[in-house]
């Protein structure tokens, strides 16, 4: 993943003002210091705006961040649910009426052949059922889609910063997106100004807290202290940064080294301490240190942490007991 370089954008009107201007047949207001810019950048033939942003999201898929539109989706489900409830009650009423009729409609509830073979417009029950079938398909599809969308993860602060920085760089320009949707991801001037219901299509890997902290906080810190001067731009998108795989390997190596050092350090310290009270205190300290390390540096479950902590304590106790017997 890469870290784009932020370039402040020019002052501009608010998205609401832009939207109102368009509704009145006008365009977003441009201050006197702003100048029209070319739609096509000099580097390639991808137009600035949606095409260039889509191209960049394709190259850096972790930045494919969109709104889930929670309010609209729930409102749609509520309306469909209300409509289906009304149609359900109406269908029951028609079924009771047809069941008490004097003609073939009395057989609708017993034999689908009679219901299905009535002339067009002659069976209110069948027409209503076809309407219900259409609405049910939309309702069920919406329900399934929402069940898949809701568990989706929110983007990290790092990925949002990537988008905000890219939207403000010289290729995208101050009016990369001039519509009311331009502030969905926030901006370099208002990092927390993004919409609350945004989701990412490709969450970052790394379930443990250490890897997440290294990727989200470590990368900006490295750029803050000028490490980017020693890096070459990516040949794919021309940006400078660190790949997630590189940071994940660094986290893995750090965790492996710590896992090797903790048991050795515990045994060495216990070897040079003769007081039994001190040894018991050291065992407690190293056991707590191991449990916190497992929680922070790995994605181990609670049961696994308990099991490993108990095993580590047992090893230390055995060493102390052997040392006492040997003395």
Long-range contacts (C-beta under 8 A, 24 or more apart in sequence): 1-60, 1-62, 1-158, 1-159, 1-162, 1-204, 1-215, 1-219, 1-241, 1-242, 1-243, 1-244, 2-60, 2-162, 2-234, 2-237, 2-239, 2-240, 2-241, 2-242, 3-161, 3-162, 3-165, 3-219, 3-220, 3-223, 3-228, 3-239, 3-240, 3-241, 3-242, 4-162, 4-165, 4-166, 4-169, 4-239, 4-241, 5-165, 5-169, 5-228, 5-239, 5-240, 6-164, 6-165, 6-168, 6-169, 6-188, 7-165, 7-168, 7-169, 7-170, 8-168, 8-188, 8-189, 9-167, 9-168, 9-173, 9-174, 9-187, 9-188, 9-189, 10-34, 10-174, 12-174, 12-175, 15-179, 15-180, 15-181, 15-182, 15-183, 16-180, 18-178, 18-179, 18-180, 18-182, 19-179, 19-180, 22-179, 27-178, 28-175, 28-178, 30-175, 34-174, 34-175, 37-173, 37-174, 37-175, 41-171, 43-171, 43-238, 48-171, 48-172, 48-173, 48-176, 49-172, 49-176, 49-177, 50-177, 52-171, 52-172, 52-176, 53-166, 53-167, 53-172, 53-176, 53-177, 56-166, 56-237, 59-236, 59-237, 60-162, 60-237, 61-201, 61-202, 62-155, 62-159, 62-162, 62-200, 62-202, 62-203, 62-204, 62-244, 63-155, 63-159, 63-162, 63-163, 63-166, 63-200, 64-200, 64-201, 64-202, 65-155, 65-159, 65-160, 65-163, 65-185, 65-198, 65-199, 65-200, 65-201, 66-198, 66-199, 66-201, 67-184, 67-195, 67-197, 67-198, 67-199, 68-149, 68-150, 68-152, 68-197, 68-198, 68-199, 69-197, 70-197, 71-197, 73-142, 73-145, 73-146, 73-149, 74-146, 76-142, 77-139, 77-142, 77-143, 77-146, 80-135, 80-138, 80-139, 80-142, 81-139, 83-135, 84-132, 84-135, 84-136, 84-139, 87-128, 87-131, 87-132, 87-135, 88-132, 90-128, 91-125, 91-128, 91-129, 91-132, 94-124, 94-125, 94-128, 95-125, 98-125, 149-199, 152-199, 152-200, 152-201, 152-203, 153-199, 153-200, 153-203, 154-198, 154-199, 154-200, 155-198, 155-199, 155-200, 156-200, 156-204, 156-212, 156-215, 156-216, 157-191, 157-216, 158-215, 158-216, 158-219, 158-220, 159-200, 159-204, 160-185, 160-186, 160-191, 160-194, 161-191, 161-220, 164-188, 164-191, 204-244, 205-244, 205-248, 206-244, 206-248, 206-251, 207-299, 208-251, 208-255, 208-296, 208-297, 208-298, 208-299, 209-295, 209-296, 209-297, 210-251, 210-254, 210-255, 210-296, 210-297, 211-247, 211-248, 211-251, 214-247, 214-250, 214-251, 215-244, 215-247, 215-248, 218-247, 219-247, 251-297, 254-297, 255-297, 255-298, 258-293, 258-297, 259-293, 262-286, 262-289, 262-290, 262-293, 262-312, 263-312, 263-315, 266-312, 266-316, 267-316, 267-319, 270-316, 270-319, 270-320, 270-323, 271-323, 276-320, 276-324, 279-320, 283-313, 283-316, 283-317, 283-320, 286-312, 286-316, 287-312, 287-313, 287-316
